[in-house]
């Protein structure tokens, strides 16, 4: 007997989907819900099927139920946040997309796809509540603390020209009131420089609030930033947003290119008018907040790819700070290594002194895709395991050894009949070229890295005809 796809087969498949799926007829009675919807709403499917939807969700009304609304209007509703109580009294928050089922112009029912964000919403609100408590005047006075920015420019280590220029520019920017755009690859220290700017500014005694725009669902981000007004949506409370909490201080918006475009327009209005309006409120509230935005991609690329509004970019990019990658400031590696060794000696109760010359050589050749954060993690990982006072090549993760081998084998190919003296000279020339490339031709710095006097390096440059 030939088997065919049946309604039962389809229902079994839909039970494997993570989102809740619910269907009602044109009278508002539930005709189907998958397993995820039943678990989400904590209902018994056998009890729910055939019942009027408001009997299962008594906290909803004909005006607030998205399913009943699309049956009435025939228009779909996408990504709508809804908080409600089911018939067992459990409070649930979902993001819903409700779509009318239409045939030959007649609305036969509606289908709704729901994603549970109850825990995410609760955690997000808890973060805001904790930040509000932190900046409460009595708490501030009791603990003598205003803000959570703990880093200063002294914590941003580096003696390279790139870092010195960055610090000088950032310090000047700290004295102004203008918005700042910071961009740099992951692990370069964007928040560190942002906190340093706040602590060097006239706002240092006021709140510093940081929010990663990619860490909160787009549907919740607006309420988190601007606050909510009671009744703005089912289950909403009067709640201040991060703009109000940061009033007088600094609001750091990381990964701002992840903020929805429609929300970026609201942010632009806040920057231009200096007022905010809570979600669902008709009243505007004045705020005095300095915005510092950051992203891990070039802002112009973000604008071209339409991740960032063109007008918002120009409004935020009054002062632009680019944090260099570690591969572009390798002369800072010894300073950073020394700092991290001291840090983890104290934390892990170890007595590591230094890294071996071979490890230094590998560190200078390596391209550091994870930047300073990767260097820190490497040092911490080695010191967690090693009991020696010197970090050697054997302590490095396997991919460091593979990388070094590729560099040597790819750039120092030699014929078998070349003499040892010639091989040594070729190796010396190659090493000098690499170090000069890393130091951008700075002979003094290169001599220090090679561990030889500057005059000796000058002689070898002439000898090997290296320009």
Buried (B, 14 or more C-beta within 10 A) or exposed (E): EEEEEEEEEEEEEBBEEEBBBBBBBBEBBBEBBBBBBBEBBEBEBEEBEEBEBBEBBEBBEEEBBBBBBBBBEEEEBEEBBBBBBBBEEEEBBBBBBBBBBEEEEEBEBBBBBBBBBBEBBEEBBEBBEEBBEBBEEEEBEEEEEBBBBEBBBEBBBBEBEBBEEBBEBBBEBBEBEEBBBBBBBEBBBBBBBBBBBBBBBEBBEBBBBBBBBBBBBBBBBBBBBBBBBEEBBBBBEEBBBBBBBBBBBBBBBBBBBBBBEEBBEBBBEBBEEEEBBBBBBEEBBEBEBBBBBBBBBEBEEBBEEEBBBEBBBEBBBBBEBBBBBBBBBBBBBBBBBBBBBEBBBEEEEBEBEBBBEEBBBBBBBBEBEBBBBBBBBBBBBBBEEBEBEEBBBEBBEEEBEEBBEEBEEEEEEEEEEEEEEEEEBBEBBBBBBBBBEBBBEBBEBBBBBBEBEEEEBEEBBEEBEEE
